[in-house]
Amino acid sequence: RQGKDGGVEERLVLTPWARRWRQEISERLPKEFEGPTPWLSQKVSELCSALWAEVAEYVSRSGSSDAQAVLKIFEADPSMQRLGMEWAYVPGGDLLLIVGEGIVGVTAEGVFANTNRIEPMPPPPNFDKASLKTIQLPIALSTPPPVPVAGGPSQVAAGGSAAHRGSSDREKIF
């Protein structure tokens, strides 16, 4: 396929496994106009569990030794396994975002499927990976400057330092 600049456009080719799961995600999750399904709903739990089971089975069967070692991080400890729990943690949200790239929406309220499907694409060939470096933020002051207390000029506490907003129990928010 020809790209906008006249060159060949590179596209990701989804495997049958990825196509099947993307279809499953799209069918089982509510559409964005219906609102998100809560994270604790049985629908989301079953979807994430089934997806994780296939990923974990594949990694344990044919993954590298490094991938298998990483998979062990998610395993439940022996006391949890005696209770029938195989996994201590299932990264369901991460799986949905990775496999459902472009079709899954995630909020604090839950998860939903977009009706406008966007197929995943690789970054452009001229993408500058060096631009992704982290930015060093300036180091904060070790002690914040004194803040005037409501009702007048700065007051000096018994220890000799200026009282800061939120320093008394009446001003703390719990």
N, C-alpha and C positions, 0 to 999 in steps of 0.2 A: 504494500500500500504506500502511496506517495504522501509525504508529509507536506506541511505548509511551506517549508523552505525549498521544496522541489526534491529534497533527498528522500531516502527511504525511511518511513516511520517505523520505529521499533515498537512492537506490542508484546505484552506478556501473553503467553498461551496457557490457559488454565487447563489443569489436568481434569480428567473425568471426575476424580474424587472431589476436587475443589468446585467444579460446576455443580455436582450433586449437592454438596453442603451449602453452597450459595443459594441454590433453589430452595432447599429445606429451610434455611434461615429466613428467606424472603416469604415463604408460605406460612411459617409458624409464628413469626413475630407480627404484632399489629403494625399497620401502616402509620406513618407520622401523623396524619390527620386524626387518627383514632386515639392518640396519646400513647405514652410508653407503658409497657407491662412492667410491674415492679420486679426488682431483682430477686425477691424471695418467692415469686410465684412459681407454681409447679411447672408451668409451661417453660419458663426460662431455665429452671433447674434441670429439667429433663433434657432440653436442647443442649445445654452446656455439658451435662454429664455424658450424653451420647457422643458428642464431638470429642470431648477429652478422652473417652474410652478408646476411640479409634486412633487418636494421636498417640496416646500412651502405648497402645498395643503395637503400633507401627514402630515407634522408637525402641521399645524393648525387644522387638523381633529383628529389626534391621538397622537400627541406629548405630552410630559410632560409639566407641567406648566412652568418649566424652559426653555424648548426648545421653547415654544410659546413666552415667554418673549424675548428670543434672536432673534426670527424671527421678532419681532416688530422693532428691530434696523434697519432692511433693508427697512422698509416701508417708502413710500414717505410722506412728510408732507402734511397737508391739501391743501396748495396752489398748490402743484404739483399734488395732486389727482384731483383737479378741472380741471387741464389740461389733465387729462386722464392717468397720470402716477401712477401706483400702487406701484412701488418699487423705492427707492432712489438709491439703489445699488444692482446689481446682481453679486454675486461672481462666474462668469462664469469660469474663469481660474481655480479656486480652485475646482469647481465641476468637470470639465473635468479631472483634475489630480487625484481626489479621485476616481471617478467612472471609469475612464479609466486608472487606474494604470497599468503600463507596456505596454500600447498601445498608449498613448498620448505623443507627444513631444511638448514642449513649448519653444519658443524663443521670443526675443523682436520683431521680424518680424511677428510672428503669431503662428499658431498651426497646427500640422499635426499628422497623425496616423502612427505608426510603422507597418511594414509588419511582423516583427517577434513578434508575440503575446506572451506576458509573463503573465501567470495567477498570480494574487496576492497570496502571501504566508505569513503565520504568521511568526514572528521571531522564531528562534530555541528555544527549551525549556530551554537551558542553557544560553540564552541571558542575559547579565548583564545590567539591566536597570540603575543601579547606575553609570555605565560608561558614561551615557548621561548627567552628571552634567555639568553645565557651568563652564568655566575656568575664573578665575579672572585675568584680564590683569593688569600689573603694571600701577599705576596712572601716567599720563603724567606730565611733569614738568609744573608748573604754568606759567612760562615765558620761551619761547624757548631761547636757547643760541644764542648770536649774530652771524649773518652770514655775512661774508665779502661781501661788495658791489662790483660789477664788476668794474674794473678799479683801484683797489688799496686796501689798508688796510681798515679796518672798519672805517666808518665815524661816527661821533657823531652828532646826530640831535640836534636841538635847545633845546629840552627838556632834553638833557643830556644822553639819552639812545642811544645805537647803532642802526643804521638804519637797518631794516631787508628787505630782498628781498621781493618785492611785496608791500612795504609800501608806494610807491608813486603812483599817479594816472597813470603814464606812464607804470608802471609795472603790473597793475592789469588786469586780464583777465575777461571780462564780457561775 
